[in-house]
Amino acid sequence: MLKLLPCLLICCVSLLLHPRLAHAQRSRDPLTAAEEEQVREASDLPNDRVKLYIKFIEQRTEAIHATVRHPATQHPGADIHTSIEEYTRLLDELGDNLDAYDASHTDIRKSLHFLEEHIAKWPAALNEPASSPEYDFARKTALDATETTTADAKKLLKDQEEYFAKHKQVKNEGTVKRE
């Protein structure tokens, strides 16, 4: 009986921690369930999918602005930190999507132009909150990610314009016709 007690204890602790671990995993996902559904619905519409990520990133920058202007809590630093981290994760997911579309030569020039228009505003939103040790490191990471994504998007747009100038698209199939 004493030999079973440690095993039983480990099983009980595992069962108690499992929901918390699952919640911790979910809480790190920057997308809400509704946003995830929108992304899933746009899975076969690359330009729309990129624009969705831009929209979600803009919502996070608006949340930062709103928290600075009208804090909902006495300690808005935690809310700002959360919004900045979500922003960075969304920017990373956007970058992953851009990489995938680049590899498959998917024409996303329209959404890249849209991205260029919006990404220029994001550093100002990230720099709006006053300096604080609560989120300064997260802000630096977000600004670095923004700089990297900006450079990558510009390069991708240039590459796509060159690629699609050389290759004509077959409109009814959506695939690239090689000449």
Secondary structure as UniProt FT lines:
FT   TURN            2..3
FT   HELIX           4..27
FT   HELIX           33..41
FT   TURN            42..44
FT   HELIX           46..69
FT   HELIX           76..103
FT   TURN            104..105
FT   HELIX           109..119
FT   TURN            120..121
FT   HELIX           122..127
FT   TURN            133..135
FT   HELIX           136..166
FT   STRAND          168..170
FT   TURN            171..174
FT   STRAND          175..177
//
